Amino acid sequence: MILCCVTYPTIFAHWKAAIETENPLHVKDFSTLLETLNTSSSMILLVHGEFFGETPLVSGILQLRTHAPRTRIMVLEDTPTFEEGKPLLRLGIFGYANARLSAAHLQQALMLIRDGNIWLYPEFLLQMIQGLPQTDSSDFLTQRLTKREYEIATLVAQGRSNKEIAKISFITEHTVKVHLRTIFEKLGIHDRLSLALMFR
């Protein structure tokens, strides 16, 4: 079950249209949310950044995590930022994105969250990667990757986008994607963050 925790009708309408097949429920205040969680805590919550009103977002999420630890929470803000998202991730949220996320991305996020994975908007991931300390794992990676694949993997670890990698490497974005699929397969990983962590 998906519970949309939002006070603004337009935002709920946007989410509902994006995930209409899920038949999401709408909760407009915190006390009603807690009552609903008492009946079932194994649901996914889409929480708007301003849902808690005067209560800071981090405090509201902490209360939710304490009250219903098995609930998977995705926070959607009007203007998501890396600095605001970091403490929320430490509290165990499963997703962080813009409240006007496209239908395709919201559906993808819910699919990943349902499987126990985390969904973050691309710029957040890039900032996270860039903030990690670097180590030398070149032997491990050079034994498994071609020279070109290693170059591309290094650029990903630096937080570069596919567009930037294509420009630096004088190849198309499509070719970057093909290389990345091969790199992920060879290393037994599924995403850019996992690849970046192999360099750190």
RABELTA-V241820 format. One line per field, one symbol per residue. burial: I if it has 9 or more other C-alpha atoms within 8 Angstrom, else O. A space follows every 50 residues. Layout:
burial = ???
//
This chain:
burial = OIIIIIIOOOIIOIIIOIIOOOOIOIIIIIOIIIOOIOOOIOIIIIIIII IIOOOOIOOIIIOIIOOIOOIIIIIIIOOIOOOOIOIIIOIOIIIIIIIO OOIOOIIOIOOIIOOOOIIIIOOIIIIOIIOOOOOOIOOOIIOOIOOOII OIIIIIIIIIOIOOIIIOOOOOIOIIIOIIOOIIIOOOOOOOOIIIIOII
//
